[in-house]
Amino acid sequence: MKNVPKAALVILLHLAIIGTLYAKYSYERATRPRVWVKTIGYDPDLPIRGRYVALSLEVATDVAAKKEGDPKYAWYGTYPVHIELRNGELFAANDPAGDEYLTFRELQTTPHAILSEPVLYFISDNAENPTWRPRNQELWAEVTIPKKGPPRPIRLGVKTSGAIEPLNLN
C-alpha cells in the first residue's frame, strides 16, 4: 500500500508529458501553415515501433544538384537548408546554418530534391500499404511546417489527374 502514492505520481507525470506533447502538436496544427507535398515512400515494419510509412518529401529548392565523387560512382551531396512555405510549396532554402538537410535522388535520370531525413506516418495494422500505387497515381502527404524541425505529416492522399484525394487509413 505504501507504493500506491508513488505509482500514482509516476502515472500523473507520464500523463502530463503526453498531454503537453498533444497540446503542442494540436497548437501547431491549428496555427502553423500546412501544405501538400509529393512523397517517395516505403513501408518499413519494425516490431518495436509498429507499422508506419517512411516518407521522403520532395521539395522545391534554390540549391543546384551537383554530383560528387568518381564519375563512375558519383552521388549527390547533402546540403544544409531551412524549410519554409514559398508560393504554396514546401521550399528548401540554401542555409549553411540550416537544421535540415537536402539531397537529390535520381528518378528516371532526373534529379529530384528531397529532404534527407524521412518523416514517419504511422498506420494501423490492417491498413493497406499506401506506398503501393499504380503508375498514374502519386502519393502526397499533407504536412504541418513547424518553426523548427522537420515537417510533420497529418494525412496522406493520392494525386490522380491533378486532384489530391485524401486516403482513409483507419
C-alpha positions in Angstrom: 0.0 0.0 0.0 2.9 2.4 0.6 3.8 2.3 -3.1 0.4 3.4 -4.3 1.1 7.2 -3.9 4.4 6.8 -5.7 2.8 4.9 -8.6 0.0 7.4 -8.9 2.7 10.2 -9.0 4.5 8.4 -11.8 1.3 7.9 -13.7 0.4 11.6 -13.4 3.9 12.6 -14.5 3.5 10.4 -17.7 0.1 11.8 -18.4 1.4 15.3 -18.0 4.3 14.6 -20.5 1.9 13.1 -23.0 -0.6 15.9 -22.5 2.0 18.6 -23.2 3.1 16.9 -26.4 -0.5 16.5 -27.5 -1.2 20.2 -26.7 2.0 21.3 -28.6 1.2 19.3 -31.8 -2.5 20.4 -31.7 -1.5 24.0 -31.3 1.0 23.7 -34.3 -1.7 22.1 -36.5 -4.1 24.9 -35.7 -1.6 27.8 -36.1 1.2 26.8 -38.4 1.0 26.5 -42.2 0.0 23.3 -43.9 0.9 22.2 -47.4 0.5 19.1 -49.6 3.9 17.6 -50.6 4.8 14.9 -53.1 6.4 11.9 -51.4 8.6 9.0 -52.2 7.5 6.4 -49.6 8.4 2.9 -48.4 6.9 0.8 -45.8 9.3 -0.4 -43.1 7.8 -2.5 -40.4 9.7 -2.6 -37.1 8.3 -4.7 -34.3 9.3 -2.2 -31.7 7.7 0.9 -33.4 4.7 -0.7 -35.0 3.7 -0.2 -38.6 4.5 3.0 -40.3 5.4 4.5 -43.7 8.6 6.4 -44.1 8.2 9.3 -46.5 10.9 11.2 -48.3 9.4 14.6 -49.0 10.1 16.2 -52.4 10.7 19.9 -52.2 11.3 22.9 -54.4 14.7 24.4 -53.8 17.3 27.0 -54.9 20.2 24.5 -54.4 21.8 23.3 -57.6 22.2 19.5 -57.9 25.9 18.6 -58.2 27.3 15.1 -58.4 30.3 14.4 -56.3 33.0 11.7 -56.4 34.3 9.4 -59.1 32.2 9.9 -62.2 31.7 6.1 -62.5 30.2 6.0 -58.9 29.0 9.6 -58.5 26.4 10.5 -55.9 24.7 13.7 -54.9 25.9 15.7 -51.9 23.9 16.7 -48.8 23.2 20.4 -48.3 22.1 22.3 -45.2 18.8 24.1 -45.7 15.9 25.6 -43.8 12.3 24.8 -44.6 9.7 27.4 -45.4 6.5 27.8 -47.3 7.0 29.7 -50.6 4.3 30.2 -53.3 2.2 27.5 -51.8 5.0 24.9 -51.9 7.4 23.4 -49.3 10.7 25.1 -50.1 14.2 24.2 -49.0 16.2 27.4 -49.0 20.0 27.2 -49.0 21.3 28.0 -45.5 24.7 26.9 -44.2 23.4 27.1 -40.6 20.2 25.2 -41.5 18.9 22.4 -39.3 17.5 20.3 -42.1 19.4 18.6 -45.0 18.6 18.3 -48.6 19.9 15.7 -51.1 18.9 14.6 -54.6 17.6 11.3 -55.8 17.7 10.4 -59.4 14.4 9.0 -60.7 14.4 8.2 -64.4 17.6 10.1 -64.9 16.1 13.3 -63.5 17.4 14.6 -60.1 14.6 15.3 -57.5 15.3 17.4 -54.4 14.2 15.5 -51.3 14.8 16.1 -47.6 17.5 13.7 -46.3 15.6 12.5 -43.2 12.3 10.8 -44.0 9.2 11.6 -41.9 7.2 8.9 -40.4 3.5 8.4 -40.7 2.0 5.6 -38.5 -0.7 3.4 -40.0 -2.9 0.8 -38.5 -2.0 -2.9 -38.7 -4.9 -3.7 -41.1 -4.4 -0.7 -43.4 -3.2 -1.4 -46.9 0.3 -0.2 -47.7 -0.3 3.3 -49.2 3.1 3.3 -51.0 1.9 0.7 -53.5 0.4 2.8 -56.2 -0.4 2.4 -59.9 1.8 4.4 -62.2 -0.9 7.1 -62.8 -1.1 7.9 -59.1 1.3 9.8 -56.8 1.4 9.6 -53.1 1.2 13.0 -51.3 1.3 14.0 -47.7 -0.3 17.0 -46.0 2.3 18.3 -43.5 2.5 21.0 -40.9 5.5 23.2 -41.1 6.8 23.9 -37.5 9.1 26.8 -36.7 11.9 24.3 -36.0 12.4 20.7 -37.0 11.1 18.6 -39.9 7.6 18.8 -41.4 5.1 16.7 -39.5 2.7 14.6 -41.6 -1.0 14.9 -40.9 -2.6 12.7 -43.5 -1.8 11.0 -46.8 -3.5 11.5 -50.2 -3.3 10.2 -53.7 -3.0 12.6 -56.7 -4.7 11.4 -59.8 -5.0 13.7 -62.8 -4.4 16.9 -60.9 -6.6 16.4 -57.8 -5.5 15.1 -54.4 -7.9 12.7 -52.7 -7.1 12.0 -49.0 -6.8 8.4 -48.0 -8.7 6.7 -45.2 -6.1 4.6 -43.5 -8.1 3.7 -40.3 
